[in-house]
Amino acid sequence: MKNIALGFVFSLLMIGQVYSQTSKSVNTNKMNKVDTTDHYTFQLSDKVTRQKVIFKNRYGIKLTGDLYTPKNSSNNQLPALAISGPFGAVKEQSSGLYANQMAERGFIAIAFDPSYTGESGGEPRNIASPEINTEDFSAAVDFLGVQKNVDRNRIGIIGICGFAGFALNATAVDKRVKAVATTSMYDMCRVTSKGYDDVVTTEQRTKALEQLSVQRWQDAQQQIPALSTNNLPDKLQGNEPQFVKNYFDYYKTPRGFHPRSINSNGAWTMTSSLSLMNMPILTYIKEISPRPILLIAGEKAHSRYFSEDAYKAAAEPRELIIIPNAVHTDLYDKVDIIPFGKLVDFFTKNLK
């Protein structure tokens, strides 16, 4: 069990909400100029085609995604998957890798940038919203369901890290989704409000909300939302918790760095925490049933308890797989550890 200080500080750190007197502000003029760097953290399979696509969510926000399609597929309609995450990542990172792997195995898959991040629209930039990010998944389902080569009755979703919780939330309300899988799940509302291992006290939560309320006055006066400190430091000091070192090893090294990723190269707006702290997202997880849930977590992942608790809260059919010796970030990109065979079996069985 982490102590209260570490639990609170580092839960805020990983969503970019470390409160600082020297906060930064969003330069909206700069953010409007989208970085078109065509950089992916993985190799495109020679069995797959990738096409950039644009669609809108229910709020009219333009979303940008990469559509992965198996080469030499028959004229028959195929099952499809909408994939996003981790929280603060972009489609050129883990979600694209998953989409590439699943397309190689016969699925049409879209990896997309959530609202306010990456190449997707939404102003101001670098905002997280449980409502809008849940809607982003349903918007991706909208897009897939009108493609001629997709069987709209065979659509599933995969959520990675913080977007695993949003994926479950979307599935609960969107009955078009036939099956949902998560890897290295985070419940972002829970961790933002209660810290890791739920160690944050009511007094600490109240103090954080008081600080955020003051920040709203400052944002209103500046007419620019302030950013927190960067999600991750540019250099480790050596005394960080192991899971922070694991994040650094993915986001801050050639393994997973991407210039548009908030986790690699930016920070969230400070007031993004407000909605995350006030809107629990797994209230209706039981209503996913009778559609199936697959939860995958690393044995040594600091986030493992989120998947275990979601499993306990969900109704059947449900399955929890613990990957031996794996840490949280192993399930971002290590194709020899991520159980793609199990994901294929799960969706093949349930998207029918």
Secondary structure, 3 states (H helix, E strand, C coil): CCCHHHHHHHHHHHCCCCCCCCCEECCHHHHCCCCCCCCCCCCCCCCEEEEEEEEECCCCCEEEEEEEEECCCCCCCEEEEEEECCCCCCCCCHHHHHHHHHHHCCCEEEEECCCCCCCCCCCCCCCCCHHHHHHHHHHHHHHHHCCCCEEEEEEEEEEECHHHHHHHHHHHHCCCCCEEEEECCCCHHHHHHHCHHHCCCHHHHHHHHHHHHHHHHHHHHHCCCEECCCCCCCCCCCCCCHHHHHHHHHHCCCCCCCCCCHHHHCCCECCHHHHHHHCCCCCCHHHHCCCCEEEEEECCCCCHHHHHHHHHHCCCCEEEEEECCCCCCHHHHCCCCCCHHHHHHHHHHHCC
